[in-house]
Amino acid sequence: MSKLLQSNLREHRALFESLEALGAPIERAGALIAEAFSTGRKLMLCGNGGSAADSQHIAAELTGRFMQDRRPLAAMALTTDTSALTSIANDYSYEEVFTRQVTALGAAGDCLMAVSTSGNSKNVIRAVQAAHSIGIHVIGLLGRDGGALAPLCEVPIVVPSAVTARIQEAHIFIGHTLCGVVEAALGLA
């Protein structure tokens, strides 16, 4: 086995052993999302780069299916509409690409999942601030120390690592766990 593979496996295993400590915030986040779905509200997700991909992945698990066939759940990644993203970035700024979508599409009682490995993405921070002004619940799927986003989130889930690749591996694991928690809470599992 290569040294790089051994090193990555060691880091991954050590981090995943520590994730048990995140059980309480994961359960709280799942309950918030399930409550939104049970009252006809939706989950919006946003992030940049790999976090954009994770946002899309989690939304797809909820609108499609996760473990078994069930009704679709209203989840949307704000990272997928290239026309909206590019027009907002061009006409306003990249810092506004999620804010304007949250403002246009969100309503009180919805949830926003802010995904950021650093916790310091300016466009995600601005989306969270917009969500608060509307009455949208905010869940942070974060890394490192949670950055500037952690105190802005109703439920911050902070993966305790400084390695972006390990944080992203944990984020998708947590995203899958949240899907399972939501399905169970709604009686769909």
C-alpha positions as CSV (number, residue, x, y, z in Angstrom):
1,M,0.0,0.0,0.0
2,S,1.4,3.4,-0.9
3,K,2.4,5.9,1.8
4,L,-0.1,8.4,0.6
5,L,-2.9,5.8,0.8
6,Q,-1.8,4.8,4.3
7,S,-1.6,8.4,5.4
8,N,-5.1,9.2,4.0
9,L,-6.6,6.2,5.6
10,R,-5.1,7.0,9.0
11,E,-6.4,10.6,8.8
12,H,-9.8,9.4,7.6
13,R,-10.2,6.7,10.4
14,A,-9.1,9.1,13.1
15,L,-11.5,11.8,12.0
16,F,-14.4,9.4,11.6
17,E,-13.8,8.0,15.1
18,S,-14.3,11.6,16.4
19,L,-17.6,12.1,14.5
20,E,-19.6,10.3,17.3
21,A,-19.3,13.6,19.2
22,L,-21.4,15.3,16.6
23,G,-24.5,13.1,17.3
24,A,-26.5,15.7,19.1
25,P,-26.2,18.5,16.5
26,I,-26.9,16.0,13.7
27,E,-30.1,14.9,15.5
28,R,-31.1,18.5,16.0
29,A,-30.4,19.3,12.3
30,G,-32.4,16.3,11.2
31,A,-35.3,17.3,13.4
32,L,-35.4,20.8,12.0
33,I,-35.3,19.5,8.4
34,A,-38.0,17.0,9.2
35,E,-40.2,19.6,10.8
36,A,-39.8,21.8,7.7
37,F,-40.9,19.0,5.4
38,S,-43.8,18.0,7.7
39,T,-45.2,21.5,7.5
40,G,-44.9,21.8,3.7
41,R,-41.6,23.8,3.8
42,K,-38.4,23.1,2.0
43,L,-34.6,22.7,2.5
44,M,-32.3,24.9,0.5
45,L,-28.5,24.1,0.4
46,C,-25.5,26.2,-0.7
47,G,-21.8,26.0,-0.9
48,N,-18.8,26.5,-3.2
49,G,-16.7,23.9,-5.1
50,G,-16.8,20.6,-3.4
51,S,-19.4,22.0,-1.0
52,A,-21.6,22.9,-4.0
53,A,-21.3,19.3,-5.1
54,D,-22.2,18.1,-1.6
55,S,-25.2,20.4,-1.6
56,Q,-26.4,18.9,-4.9
57,H,-25.8,15.4,-3.7
58,I,-27.8,15.8,-0.4
59,A,-30.7,17.6,-2.3
60,A,-30.8,14.7,-4.8
61,E,-31.0,12.1,-2.0
62,L,-34.0,13.9,-0.6
63,T,-35.9,14.7,-3.9
64,G,-35.1,11.3,-5.3
65,R,-34.7,8.5,-2.8
66,F,-32.2,7.6,-0.2
67,M,-32.5,4.1,1.0
68,Q,-35.9,3.1,-0.4
69,D,-38.8,4.4,-2.4
70,R,-40.8,7.1,-0.7
71,R,-42.4,10.4,-1.5
72,P,-40.0,13.1,-2.8
73,L,-39.0,15.7,-0.2
74,A,-38.6,19.4,-1.2
75,A,-34.9,20.0,-1.2
76,M,-33.0,22.3,-3.6
77,A,-29.3,23.1,-4.1
78,L,-28.9,26.8,-4.9
79,T,-25.8,25.9,-6.8
80,T,-27.4,24.3,-9.9
81,D,-29.0,27.2,-11.8
82,T,-26.1,28.5,-13.9
83,S,-28.2,31.3,-15.4
84,A,-29.2,32.6,-12.0
85,L,-25.6,32.2,-10.6
86,T,-23.9,34.0,-13.5
87,S,-26.5,36.7,-13.9
88,I,-26.4,37.5,-10.2
89,A,-22.6,37.4,-10.1
90,N,-22.4,39.6,-13.2
91,D,-25.1,42.2,-12.2
92,Y,-24.4,42.3,-8.5
93,S,-21.4,40.3,-7.2
94,Y,-20.4,36.7,-6.5
95,E,-21.1,37.4,-2.8
96,E,-24.8,37.8,-3.7
97,V,-25.3,34.5,-5.7
98,F,-27.0,32.7,-2.9
99,T,-28.5,35.7,-1.0
100,R,-30.7,36.7,-3.9
101,Q,-31.9,33.1,-4.3
102,V,-32.7,32.7,-0.6
103,T,-34.6,35.9,-0.6
104,A,-36.5,35.0,-3.8
105,L,-37.3,31.4,-3.0
106,G,-37.2,31.1,0.8
107,A,-40.0,31.6,3.3
108,A,-40.3,31.5,7.1
109,G,-40.1,27.9,8.3
110,D,-37.8,26.7,5.6
111,C,-34.3,25.5,6.3
112,L,-31.0,26.5,4.8
113,M,-28.0,24.2,5.0
114,A,-24.9,26.3,4.6
115,V,-22.0,24.0,3.6
116,S,-18.5,25.3,3.9
117,T,-15.2,23.5,4.8
118,S,-13.7,26.8,6.1
119,G,-16.8,28.4,7.6
120,N,-15.7,31.6,6.0
121,S,-17.3,31.7,2.5
122,K,-18.6,35.3,2.1
123,N,-21.4,34.3,-0.2
124,V,-22.6,31.6,2.2
125,I,-22.3,34.0,5.1
126,R,-24.5,36.5,3.3
127,A,-27.1,33.8,2.4
128,V,-27.3,32.9,6.1
129,Q,-27.8,36.5,7.1
130,A,-30.6,36.8,4.5
131,A,-32.2,33.6,5.8
132,H,-32.3,35.0,9.3
133,S,-34.1,38.1,8.1
134,I,-36.8,35.9,6.6
135,G,-37.2,33.4,9.5
136,I,-35.5,30.5,7.8
137,H,-33.8,28.0,10.1
138,V,-30.0,27.7,9.4
139,I,-27.9,24.5,9.7
140,G,-24.2,24.8,9.1
141,L,-22.2,21.8,7.7
142,L,-18.8,23.2,8.5
143,G,-15.1,22.3,9.0
144,R,-12.0,23.4,10.9
145,D,-13.3,25.6,13.8
146,G,-16.6,26.5,12.1
147,G,-15.2,29.9,11.1
148,A,-17.5,33.0,11.0
149,L,-20.5,30.8,10.0
150,A,-20.6,28.7,13.2
151,P,-22.1,31.4,15.5
152,L,-24.6,32.4,12.8
153,C,-26.1,28.9,12.5
154,E,-28.9,27.6,14.7
155,V,-27.3,24.2,14.5
156,P,-23.6,24.2,13.5
157,I,-22.2,20.8,12.7
158,V,-18.4,21.3,12.7
159,V,-16.1,18.6,11.5
160,P,-13.0,18.9,13.6
161,S,-10.3,18.8,10.9
162,A,-8.1,21.2,9.0
163,V,-7.8,19.0,5.9
164,T,-10.3,19.9,3.3
165,A,-10.5,16.4,1.7
166,R,-11.2,14.8,5.1
167,I,-13.8,17.4,5.9
168,Q,-15.6,16.8,2.6
169,E,-15.5,13.0,3.3
170,A,-17.1,13.6,6.6
171,H,-19.7,16.1,5.2
172,I,-21.1,13.5,2.8
173,F,-21.2,10.9,5.5
174,I,-23.1,13.4,7.7
175,G,-25.3,14.3,4.8
176,H,-26.3,10.7,4.3
177,T,-26.9,10.3,8.1
178,L,-29.1,13.4,8.0
179,C,-31.1,11.9,5.1
180,G,-31.7,8.8,7.2
181,V,-32.6,10.8,10.3
182,V,-35.1,12.8,8.3
183,E,-36.7,9.7,6.7
184,A,-37.0,8.1,10.1
185,A,-38.5,11.2,11.7
186,L,-41.1,11.4,8.9
187,G,-41.9,7.7,9.2
188,L,-40.6,7.1,5.7
189,A,-37.8,4.7,6.5
